[in-house]
């Protein structure tokens, strides 16, 4: 399955992703050479292209469970693909054209495997949908579920390939899910080859809408099989929703965490929230807005009323939940604490969140992947460029210790263009 010849001439690849915060398409144009331990990535250009406001609202509504017709779903799928294709074209301006695109697309629904972490939350929403649509509430839950997980990313690769005239790899999660994995997180194998250290154990902590960690032990012996990864819980999802709610739509995020920094976190409330089942389920596990979304935020706001918190205090407490859930994950599930934590994703720019995490981790230094040569803002987009490159070469992209899959598999569906 692994190639016998390593690429000599760097391959120019575009990576595209929009995370659970739905704040825009991150696009990275990179040159990639090598394969695994000799993998090298050079970021030529990176940019974030916001969604049109109306499309973003529709995506958030779908992600929140608003019922739509199949025709509307197809329309949104195509609209997302068109915006992704435009991002791919824009990122190449002033550069030699790419020969491959890796597009993660836009996640609108994620359900872990049956009995997996987070399933309880999605099952609860299924029951709510039954009630809302007047279906028989005695309809068996087993008829709604499946032993396999389910994850839906919109922005179909076939249309991106057609519009850009560049071969496109998409639907990265389905192959891992098909053999019993969570289909997430998928970035740890890329992290392993780009961010591991010969002597230092590291946690690569992405803070997007959802937080996820890859624990990478020192690079010697059977190090690859000892990598652990999972979704730690909420990243920016609750914070962004809270900012929009508390500002009555005037703001969509807390820049640098300044608003939260002006408040005081309620530690008893954070401890109460940390009793949530998800935080105590062992990895591998994955989650999304299905659990840490609008309904969860409303419960948090209801809980906060007993503590008479002002808006800044609410944001400070939600920020503390993100930091505390990350720390709790490390302390509970890692074989040993890391020697360094490297942040990436939008949350890495939240200075208040970074300070709170550093306080919890004590002497363990917290920095960003920028400081070790990999863009913190575009690391996820870079990763999907690498995953597309690996798929093109026939190299597996998942890490079974991260996703819970029983074996390595090729990730992604290749959409060729007409010559």
TIFIMAR-783574 format. One record per residue (C-alpha): residue in one letter; residue number from 1; x, y, z. Coordinates in pm, 1 decimal. Each point is the difference from the previous one (the first is absolute). Example, Ala and Ser with C-alpha at 12.3 -4.5 7.8 and 13.67 -1.06 7.14 Angstrom:
% residues 2
type,seq,u,v,w
a,1,1230.0,-450.0,780.0
s,2,137.0,344.0,-66.0
% end
This chain:
% residues 419
type,seq,u,v,w
x,1,0.0,0.0,0.0
x,2,291.6,232.5,69.3
x,3,179.0,140.0,-304.9
x,4,342.6,-132.9,-87.2
x,5,121.5,326.0,-151.6
x,6,-7.8,329.4,186.3
x,7,-99.6,316.5,-184.5
x,8,306.1,208.6,-86.2
x,9,-167.6,308.4,-144.8
x,10,-226.7,173.3,255.8
x,11,-369.6,-33.9,-72.7
x,12,-208.2,317.2,20.8
x,13,-321.1,-73.8,191.0
x,14,-287.2,211.0,133.9
x,15,-159.0,-89.2,333.5
x,16,-351.8,125.2,78.2
x,17,-204.6,-22.9,318.8
x,18,-274.2,179.7,188.1
x,19,-31.0,-101.0,363.0
x,20,-295.5,-32.1,233.8
x,21,7.5,373.9,72.0
x,22,-103.3,56.9,-366.4
x,23,200.5,323.5,-7.1
x,24,140.9,-50.3,-348.7
x,25,209.9,-218.1,-227.5
x,26,363.3,-39.5,98.8
x,27,207.0,-50.7,-315.0
x,28,366.7,-95.7,-8.9
x,29,218.9,-29.7,-309.0
x,30,296.3,-221.6,82.9
x,31,289.2,-178.7,-161.4
x,32,38.2,-353.4,133.9
x,33,287.8,-244.6,-39.9
x,34,103.2,-326.9,164.2
x,35,-253.6,-244.7,137.7
x,36,-2.2,-57.4,377.0
x,37,306.7,44.4,223.9
x,38,160.5,206.9,-276.2
x,39,-322.7,196.1,-63.5
x,40,62.7,367.5,-69.7
x,41,-259.4,272.3,-43.8
x,42,58.7,356.2,-119.0
x,43,-292.4,240.5,43.4
x,44,-11.9,227.6,-304.5
x,45,-323.9,180.6,85.5
x,46,-275.0,-18.5,258.9
x,47,-324.2,194.3,25.7
x,48,-345.8,-22.9,153.0
x,49,-293.9,80.4,-224.6
x,50,-323.1,81.9,188.2
x,51,-323.3,-161.9,-104.1
x,52,-268.2,226.3,-143.7
x,53,-214.7,93.6,301.8
x,54,-315.0,-169.7,-128.4
x,55,181.5,-326.1,-76.4
x,56,162.4,-1.1,344.9
x,57,-341.4,41.3,162.6
x,58,-137.4,-291.4,-200.8
x,59,295.9,-222.1,94.4
x,60,-38.9,82.4,369.7
x,61,-371.9,-73.1,-21.4
x,62,60.2,-339.7,-161.7
x,63,265.4,-78.8,258.9
x,64,-248.0,89.5,274.1
x,65,-251.8,-251.6,-133.9
x,66,-241.1,221.5,-194.5
x,67,-200.5,-218.5,-238.9
x,68,62.8,56.9,-371.7
x,69,-100.2,-180.8,-318.6
x,70,238.5,-212.7,-203.5
x,71,-12.8,266.6,-272.1
x,72,113.2,263.0,251.4
x,73,276.3,-231.3,124.4
x,74,127.9,-43.3,-355.3
x,75,-14.3,375.7,-51.5
x,76,204.3,68.1,314.3
x,77,244.9,-277.5,-92.0
x,78,61.8,163.2,-337.5
x,79,17.2,352.8,146.9
x,80,270.3,-109.4,245.4
x,81,193.5,-174.7,-278.2
x,82,-11.7,319.3,-207.3
x,83,140.3,210.0,285.3
x,84,270.9,-260.5,63.1
x,85,89.2,-4.7,-370.5
x,86,24.8,380.0,-2.6
x,87,230.6,-15.6,302.7
x,88,220.4,-251.8,-183.4
x,89,21.3,229.3,-300.8
x,90,71.0,309.4,209.1
x,91,279.1,-157.4,204.0
x,92,192.9,-79.4,-320.0
x,93,10.9,361.0,-123.1
x,94,361.7,98.2,-48.6
x,95,123.1,-359.3,28.2
x,96,58.4,-294.4,-228.1
x,97,-323.6,-203.6,-17.6
x,98,-64.6,-296.0,227.0
x,99,-45.3,-352.1,-134.9
x,100,-210.7,-135.9,287.5
x,101,-262.0,121.9,249.8
x,102,-83.2,-156.8,335.6
x,103,-338.3,126.5,118.3
x,104,-136.2,-99.0,338.3
x,105,-323.2,188.3,-68.3
x,106,-243.5,128.1,260.1
x,107,-115.2,-235.9,273.0
x,108,-372.0,35.8,69.6
x,109,-57.4,-322.7,192.8
x,110,218.1,-243.7,191.9
x,111,-115.7,-310.1,188.4
x,112,255.2,-229.5,166.6
x,113,-27.3,-378.6,-39.1
x,114,-279.4,-175.6,187.9
x,115,76.2,4.9,370.7
x,116,282.2,248.8,-62.2
x,117,59.9,327.0,175.0
x,118,-248.8,266.2,-88.3
x,119,-261.2,-242.8,-129.7
x,120,-227.2,80.9,293.1
x,121,-20.1,361.0,-109.6
x,122,-84.8,-84.1,-359.9
x,123,-258.2,-257.4,108.7
x,124,-162.9,264.8,215.1
x,125,-29.3,222.7,-303.9
x,126,-146.7,-284.7,-203.4
x,127,-273.7,-41.9,261.0
x,128,-62.4,373.3,-9.0
x,129,-35.2,-16.1,-379.2
x,130,-249.5,-288.1,33.8
x,131,-210.3,205.6,236.5
x,132,21.6,314.4,-213.1
x,133,-112.0,-181.5,-314.2
x,134,-283.8,-188.3,161.5
x,135,152.8,-343.6,-47.0
x,136,-87.7,-292.4,221.4
x,137,215.3,42.7,313.9
x,138,6.2,-378.4,43.8
x,139,196.8,-25.5,-326.8
x,140,302.8,-207.9,105.0
x,141,325.1,185.2,50.8
x,142,183.6,-287.0,-165.9
x,143,-180.7,85.2,-322.5
x,144,146.2,351.2,16.1
x,145,353.6,-104.2,76.3
x,146,274.8,-212.0,-150.4
x,147,301.8,-187.9,133.5
x,148,211.0,233.9,-214.8
x,149,48.9,369.3,56.2
x,150,-119.7,263.3,-242.8
x,151,157.0,327.4,-104.8
x,152,-119.8,236.1,-270.6
x,153,222.3,260.2,-163.5
x,154,-157.7,222.6,-264.4
x,155,177.8,161.8,-294.5
x,156,27.7,-290.3,-241.7
x,157,340.3,-69.0,-142.1
x,158,-127.7,-87.4,-346.8
x,159,-129.0,354.2,-47.2
x,160,319.5,155.6,139.4
x,161,202.2,-206.5,-249.3
x,162,-234.0,101.6,-282.8
x,163,15.1,372.6,83.1
x,164,376.5,17.5,59.7
x,165,110.8,-260.8,-254.3
x,166,223.5,-144.6,273.7
x,167,-22.7,-358.5,128.6
x,168,-167.7,16.2,341.4
x,169,-0.5,-238.6,295.5
x,170,-297.0,29.5,236.6
x,171,-213.3,-205.7,242.0
x,172,302.1,-84.9,213.6
x,173,-195.6,-137.4,295.6
x,174,-214.2,-269.6,-162.9
x,175,266.8,-270.6,-48.6
x,176,97.4,4.4,367.8
x,177,-366.1,-0.8,106.2
x,178,-75.6,-290.6,-235.3
x,179,230.3,-230.4,199.2
x,180,-130.4,108.9,338.8
x,181,206.5,310.1,76.3
x,182,-124.1,343.3,103.3
x,183,133.1,164.0,-316.1
x,184,156.8,253.3,236.9
x,185,240.1,138.4,85.9
x,186,185.2,-44.9,-330.1
x,187,281.7,251.6,39.7
x,188,215.2,-188.2,260.9
x,189,189.2,-207.8,-257.3
x,190,103.3,321.2,-174.6
x,191,92.0,153.6,337.2
x,192,212.9,-305.1,74.7
x,193,223.6,51.1,-302.2
x,194,14.0,379.6,4.9
x,195,7.0,79.7,372.5
x,196,155.0,-293.8,185.3
x,197,327.3,42.7,188.9
x,198,274.9,-258.1,65.1
x,199,10.6,66.7,375.1
x,200,-309.6,199.7,93.3
x,201,-356.3,-125.9,54.6
x,202,-244.2,251.9,-144.3
x,203,-370.9,71.7,-3.0
x,204,-118.9,166.4,-317.7
x,205,-320.2,172.1,108.9
x,206,-228.5,128.8,-270.0
x,207,-264.1,244.1,121.5
x,208,-256.6,45.5,-272.1
x,209,-371.8,-15.0,66.7
x,210,80.2,-330.5,170.2
x,211,331.6,-66.8,173.9
x,212,208.0,-302.0,-90.7
x,213,339.3,-121.9,116.0
x,214,272.3,-220.6,-141.3
x,215,245.2,-131.5,258.3
x,216,329.7,-80.9,-173.8
x,217,265.7,-175.8,208.6
x,218,372.5,45.1,-71.2
x,219,89.1,-132.5,-344.6
x,220,181.0,-323.8,77.8
x,221,-87.3,-366.9,32.2
x,222,-361.7,-86.6,-76.5
x,223,-104.8,364.5,37.7
x,224,-263.9,10.2,-274.4
x,225,-216.0,-267.7,165.7
x,226,7.7,197.2,327.2
x,227,-154.8,314.4,-145.6
x,228,-337.2,82.0,153.3
x,229,-258.3,245.4,-129.5
x,230,-359.3,97.4,68.5
x,231,-243.1,290.5,13.7
x,232,44.1,170.2,336.6
x,233,-339.0,177.4,-10.0
x,234,-106.4,356.0,-79.0
x,235,257.8,231.7,-151.2
x,236,-146.8,324.2,-130.4
x,237,-349.7,-135.1,-72.4
x,238,-164.6,103.0,327.5
x,239,203.5,322.1,19.1
x,240,-105.9,118.6,-345.2
x,241,-363.4,-90.5,59.0
x,242,6.8,177.3,335.9
x,243,160.7,314.6,-144.7
x,244,-265.8,18.0,-269.9
x,245,-275.7,-53.5,258.5
x,246,136.6,241.7,261.7
x,247,74.6,273.5,-254.7
x,248,-341.1,-48.9,-167.4
x,249,171.7,-77.2,-329.2
x,250,239.9,296.5,6.4
x,251,303.8,-230.7,33.1
x,252,76.9,-351.6,-115.5
x,253,315.2,-68.4,205.0
x,254,199.8,134.4,294.5
x,255,312.5,156.5,-153.0
x,256,309.5,-102.4,198.1
x,257,-236.9,-109.9,277.5
x,258,-19.1,363.8,113.7
x,259,-364.8,-13.4,104.8
x,260,50.4,-321.2,198.5
x,261,317.0,142.3,156.5
x,262,-205.8,283.9,151.2
x,263,-212.8,-253.9,191.2
x,264,58.6,-252.1,277.0
x,265,-49.7,-373.7,-60.2
x,266,-227.4,-196.7,231.0
x,267,206.7,-304.6,92.6
x,268,-288.1,-186.4,172.3
x,269,-200.1,32.9,-321.5
x,270,290.7,-132.3,-206.8
x,271,28.9,-298.8,232.3
x,272,-373.0,-59.7,-43.4
x,273,31.7,8.1,-378.3
x,274,298.4,-235.3,6.4
x,275,-229.0,-269.0,140.2
x,276,-149.2,-29.7,-351.2
x,277,32.9,-360.0,-122.3
x,278,211.4,80.8,-304.8
x,279,295.0,124.7,203.4
x,280,24.7,-330.8,186.2
x,281,-27.4,-238.8,-294.9
x,282,336.9,-151.1,-95.7
x,283,152.2,57.1,-345.3
x,284,-36.9,-58.1,-284.3
x,285,-287.1,245.2,-3.4
x,286,-133.4,277.4,-217.7
x,287,-267.4,264.7,30.8
x,288,-139.1,310.7,-167.7
x,289,-268.4,264.6,6.7
x,290,-254.4,-280.0,38.9
x,291,105.8,-5.2,366.1
x,292,180.3,329.2,62.4
x,293,-236.2,226.3,-188.6
x,294,-296.0,232.3,51.7
x,295,-194.8,-231.6,229.9
x,296,307.3,-55.3,218.0
x,297,65.0,375.1,17.1
x,298,-357.9,69.7,111.1
x,299,44.0,-251.2,281.4
x,300,327.3,170.1,97.3
x,301,-172.2,340.0,6.6
x,302,-279.7,-145.8,211.2
x,303,254.9,-147.6,243.0
x,304,179.7,335.2,20.5
x,305,-312.0,179.1,124.5
x,306,43.1,-154.9,344.9
x,307,341.7,168.4,26.1
x,308,-125.1,344.6,-111.1
x,309,273.4,35.5,-261.1
x,310,26.2,303.0,-227.5
x,311,75.1,-51.8,-374.3
x,312,377.3,31.9,47.1
x,313,-10.6,-253.6,284.0
x,314,-198.6,-239.9,-219.0
x,315,260.8,23.4,-276.5
x,316,284.7,-37.0,249.8
x,317,-167.6,-313.2,139.8
x,318,-58.6,-152.0,-344.3
x,319,363.0,75.2,-90.2
x,320,104.3,-171.5,321.7
x,321,-205.6,-303.8,-103.0
x,322,196.3,-29.2,-324.5
x,323,332.7,31.1,183.7
x,324,-105.9,-228.3,287.0
x,325,-136.8,-268.2,-233.9
x,326,332.9,-7.3,-184.3
x,327,194.3,-27.7,326.6
x,328,-241.9,-264.5,131.4
x,329,49.8,-203.3,-318.7
x,330,377.2,3.3,36.5
x,331,-1.8,-84.2,369.8
x,332,-256.9,-278.5,-41.3
x,333,91.1,-173.9,-324.7
x,334,369.4,55.0,-74.1
x,335,261.9,-252.9,115.4
x,336,204.4,300.6,115.5
x,337,-26.0,375.5,-30.8
x,338,168.3,153.0,-307.1
x,339,320.2,199.5,15.7
x,340,-146.5,263.3,-232.0
x,341,-342.0,104.5,-129.7
x,342,-28.3,151.8,-346.6
x,343,-324.3,179.8,-84.0
x,344,-153.9,52.2,-342.6
x,345,-336.0,102.3,-141.9
x,346,-197.9,317.6,60.2
x,347,5.6,-46.8,376.7
x,348,379.4,27.8,2.9
x,349,-49.4,373.6,-58.4
x,350,-222.6,32.3,307.6
x,351,259.0,139.3,240.2
x,352,-223.3,-33.5,305.7
x,353,-73.0,-365.8,-77.8
x,354,370.6,-64.4,-50.2
x,355,79.1,163.9,336.0
x,356,-262.9,-206.4,182.1
x,357,131.8,-322.2,-155.7
x,358,356.8,93.4,92.1
x,359,-108.7,62.8,359.2
x,360,-154.0,-347.2,22.0
x,361,302.2,-170.8,-159.8
x,362,246.1,171.5,232.5
x,363,361.2,-50.6,-109.1
x,364,-90.1,-169.9,-331.0
x,365,66.3,265.0,-267.5
x,366,-293.7,95.0,-222.5
x,367,86.1,153.6,-337.1
x,368,-130.1,-29.6,-356.1
x,369,104.6,-210.2,-295.9
x,370,122.4,324.2,-160.4
x,371,293.9,-15.2,239.3
x,372,112.0,-335.7,-140.2
x,373,-46.0,98.6,-363.3
x,374,-357.3,-104.8,-84.2
x,375,-273.9,260.1,-42.6
x,376,-245.4,-13.9,291.9
x,377,-266.9,174.5,-206.4
x,378,19.1,-233.2,-300.0
x,379,124.9,-326.7,150.4
x,380,-333.0,-177.3,-55.1
x,381,-16.3,110.2,-364.3
x,382,362.1,-108.2,-44.6
x,383,-87.3,-337.0,152.0
x,384,-273.7,-67.2,-255.4
x,385,239.4,94.0,-278.7
x,386,235.0,-266.1,140.0
x,387,-282.8,-254.6,31.9
x,388,-93.6,60.1,-364.9
x,389,366.6,-40.1,-97.7
x,390,19.8,-327.2,193.5
x,391,-319.9,-123.3,-162.9
x,392,147.3,76.6,-341.8
x,393,312.6,-201.1,91.0
x,394,-192.2,-289.1,156.9
x,395,111.1,70.2,358.0
x,396,-251.1,-55.9,284.5
x,397,-109.2,317.5,177.7
x,398,-175.3,-112.0,317.3
x,399,157.8,-94.4,330.5
x,400,-192.5,-289.0,162.6
x,401,100.2,106.0,353.2
x,402,-166.2,335.6,-69.9
x,403,-319.3,-100.3,-181.7
x,404,-62.2,-342.1,151.7
x,405,9.3,-168.2,-340.9
x,406,145.3,-353.6,-2.1
x,407,251.8,74.2,-275.9
x,408,156.1,262.7,-222.3
x,409,-193.4,93.4,-314.3
x,410,26.9,234.8,-294.8
x,411,-202.5,312.9,69.1
x,412,-198.7,201.0,-250.0
x,413,-176.3,-37.7,-332.4
x,414,189.1,123.2,-307.5
x,415,-191.2,208.8,-252.4
x,416,195.5,22.9,-323.1
x,417,-43.2,266.3,-264.4
x,418,-53.5,-52.7,-369.3
x,419,319.7,32.9,-198.3
% end
